[in-house]
Amino acid sequence: MTQSYDIIIVGGGMVGATLACSLGDTPLRVAVVEGQPPRPFEPGQPLDLRVSAISIASRRILEGVGAWNAIASMRLCPFRRMKVWEMTDGTEFRSRDVQYPELGYIIENRLIQLALLERLDAFDNVDLLCPARPGRIDYRPDGSEIELEGGTVLQARLLVAADGGRSQVRQAAGIGVTAWDYEQSALVLTVETAYGQQDITWQRFTPDGPQAFLPLPGPHASLVWYQRPEEVRRLQALSGGELLSALYEAFPRELGDVVQILDRGSFPLRRQHAQRYVKAGVALIGDAAHTIHPLAGQGVNIGLLDAAALAQVLASAQREGSDIGSLKVLKEYESMRRRDNLTMMTAMELFYRVFGTASLPLKLLRNLGLSLAQQLHPARLAVMRYAMGLDGNLPRLAKGEPLVT
């Protein structure tokens, strides 16, 4: 059986599902292919290990597609302060300085995906195929075909890769990547704290790598411990008590008392950027287009901006009667996102390199820079606004505007 669509989105995670929701109620027929449905939410279930820091721009996108209220009705943790330091007090960013109630929100990835996929039920023009996996992807510039593992064949003018860093769609389209591995891995811990819900996220730089604290709902937090891969493997193998002792020995006093470690996991750090985001009949979004160092927690946010930008370009092209799969149309999306994403990736790379050396003179300069950042109010506000998604070349949904005008 063959089913025809205007657009096939391979990957129904946070980014792919956001694109699909953005195109809901448009004349475009959309199919979303997702391998695994997220586990349903229950109020008493343990917190997930995988969480994201969601910016104000991302909240606006999620509001614009009608998913935010469902996320907020489950659980999230707003943060109003963010502190960064190494040897000295460093600098602290506060939401009140930019006259916003929050800087952002820490939210479990599954809950964002769950709200988005549930939202798809409201759109007659979007079909969610889940669980479903591509068995064969036949990319063609004038229209592609996907055969699912069960034998169903899908055809569409435009194929969208939202299937992660090892994207099958990107490979089928013959788009290469520039990539390298960092000499670090991240150990991620969900912990129960001896104090109530916090409104601050902080990051301290050490000679071995950064240590980060992300507040979670209630007396909980997510800790991210960047270390050499072999050290992360050693830490992950420790018992709960041994790992807790290692935390107290290595983390700063700002951590406070931790009651217990509830969950743990690790992942290697890798930078990857597609050599192009589009070809005729195909477009890449999210991790299929780029993976970024997680230092500033911008990975999901730039992916959601990709989705909002592509949706804007496609909806405008459809309204104007243009070919949504043409290279000319898709280049508009690439011009909106590739340079901005590369700027963010380069900034994170520079941050990693500058703070990754133990040179004492450079360490003193780093700390001087962090201290000056606290005193230079206009510069600090500019950084905050950019990170929150309040400034820059933003798609309409990220500014709280309709998809098309």
C-alpha positions, 0 to 999 in steps of 0.5 A: 500500500502506498500513501502520498503526502506533501511532507514526510518527517522522519523522527517524531521527537521534540524537534520533528513533532514541533515541525509537524504541529507548526504545520497543523491546520495548513493545506499541507499533508504531513506524515510523521514517522516515529519509532517509539511512543513516549511513556505516558505521564503519571504525577507520581512517577520518577523524574526522567534522566534526560532533561533540557533547558528550554528558553523563552523563545522555545516556550513561545514556539511551544505556545504557538503550536498549542503544546505548552499548557499540556507541558505545564500541566505535567511538571517543569521547573522555572529558573530565574538565576544562572551563575557561572564561575571558576576561581572567583564569584564569576557572574550571575544572570537574573531574569529580573534584569531583563524584566522577565519572570524566568530565564527559562525552564528545566523540563523532561524531554519525554514530557515535551515530546508527549505534549507535542504528539498528543497535540497532533491528534487535533490536526486532520492534515497530519498523520502520526505513524508510531511505532514505525521505522524506515526500512528503505529510504529512496531519496530523489530530488523531485520526490522521495519514497520511504518503505516502512519496516511493515511494508507500507510505502510513503511518498512525498515531495519533501523529506525532512530529517529529524532523526538525530545525529546518525540520521538515515535521511541525511545519509540517504540524501548524500549530505556529509558532516564535519565532526569531531569528538571532544576529549570529555564525556558527561556523567548525568545524575538525578538526585534528591536534595535536602532542600526545596525546589531551587530557582538557580542553575549554575556551572563551575569550571574546574581543571578537569571539566565543568560541573553543572546544577540544574534545578528540577521540580520539588527537592530534586536536581540534575547534576552534569559532571564533565570529565575524561571518558575513562573517569566517567566510566569509573564514576558510573561504576561506583556504588550510590554511597561511593558516588555520593562521597565523590560528589561531595569531594569534587563539587562546590559547597553550593551543591548543598546536601544530597539525600540520594542519587536516583538515576545516572547515565553518561554520554560522549561529547561530540560536535557535528555539523551538516555540510549543508542543510538542504538539497532539492526535496530534503531538509535537515533539522535539529540533531540531524543538522547539528550537534553542539557542546551542551555547555550552555544547554542550547541544543534543543533550543536551536533545534526548535528554532530550526523547526519554526523557521522551516515551518514558516518557509514551507507555509509561506511557499504553499500560500504563494503557490511555490514548490515546497521541495524546490531548492530555491524555497528550501535555501530560504530556511538554510539562510535563516538557520545555518549561520546562526547555528554555526555562530552558536556552535563556534561560541560553545567551542571557544568557551570549551577551549578557553575554559579547558586549559589549566594554564595559570595566566589564562585562568586568571584572564578567564576569571577577570573576564567573568568578573568584568561580565558581572560589572558590564551591565549592557554586555551582560544583558545582551548575552542574556537576551540572546541566550533567552531567544529575545534577540536575533534573527528569529522565526515568527513563532519564536517571537510569539507571532502567527506562522504566516502573515 
